[in-house]
Amino acid sequence: MNLHSQVMPIVFSASAYGAVAAKEDASGSLISNGYARLVGIFRSDAAVALGAGSGLYVEQSSNWGGNWDITSASCQVTACAASTFDLEVLGNAVRVRLINGDTATSRIRCNFMLRPI
């Protein structure tokens, strides 16, 4: 039996360290032409409930960030635990965005990468 392994390169990685006040947001975006999937991991020291105006969202744009047309994924953030996402890329640009709830966070980290077609 032959086993073949390929390590995909990290195309883009964004990390944010520092406080995000209650009701504020933090985000990172990149051009996604030629890529098929977006995968990522997010950690925070405070829980962010998924609800009206809060949570972790992946948005996509058909006109390279002029308008964010599609909200592709959203998830709740558990304090001190990793939240992951893996989704198909449809737009020409993607943005990973945390919209904080009622609790301020003192430490957040978000890493995401595009996988080639």
N, C-alpha and C positions, 0 to 999 in steps of 0.2 A: 504494500500500500504506500502510495506517495502522498505526502502532505505538503501543500504549498501555502505559504503565508505571505501576505503583502501588508506592509505598514503604510497606511495612508498619511500623507503629510498634513500637518496643521496649517491650514491656509490663513486663518485669522484667529486671534485669541484676544479677548478683552477682559481685563480685570479691573475692578473698582474696589478700593479699600477706603473706608472712611464712613462717616455718618451720613445717613439719609433720613431727613426729618419726616415726621408723620405727614401724610398726604402729598409727599413729593415723589419724583420718579428719577430713575437712573436708566440709561440705555446705551446701546452700542449698535451701529449699523454697518453694512458692507454691501458691495456690489456682488450679485450672485450669478451672473451670466456664466453658462458652461458647467454649472453644478447641479446635482440632482437632489441632495439631501442636506439638511442642517441638523447637527447633533450638538448637544450642550449639556452642561451641568451648572447648577446654581446653588450657592450656600448663603445663608444669612444667620445672624445670631438672634433674630426675632422672627416670629411667625407672621406671615402675611396671608390673611384669609382671602380666598377668591370670592369676589363679590362686586357690587357696583363700584367701579373705579378703583379696584385694587387687585393685585395678583401679578403673576409673571406671564407675559404675553409675547408671542412671536408674530410680528406683522410683516406683510409683504407688499411691495410696490411694483406696479407695472411700468412706471415712468421714472425709475432710478431714484426714488426717494422724494419726488415732488408731492405725491399723495400716498398715504398708506392705505391701500385698497382692501386688503384681506387681513383679518386677524386669524392666523392659522392655528394657534394653540394657546392654551392658557392653563395654568396649574396653580395650586395652592402651595405656598412655601412653608415648610415646617421648620421651627427654630432648631438650629444646629444640626440639621439633616440635609442631605443633598436632594434637590429636585432635578430631574433630568427631562430632556425633550429630544425627540427624533422625528422629523417630519419631512415630507416631500417639498421641494422648492418649486414654486410656480411663478414667482415674480422675478423681476430684474434686480431687485434689491431687497434685503431682509433687515429687520431691526428686532433685537431682543430687548424687551422693556419691562422693568419692574416698576409697578405703581404701588407705592407703600400705602398701607392702611393707617390705622389709628396709632400704631406703635412705631416709634423711631427705631432705626437699626444703627448700631455703631460699627458693624463690620459686615460687608457683603463681598462676594466673589462670584463672577460669572465668566465661564470659559465656553466658547462655542466655536465650531469649525464647519466648513463646507466640505462635502464629499464629492469628488468628481463624478461625472456621468459615466 
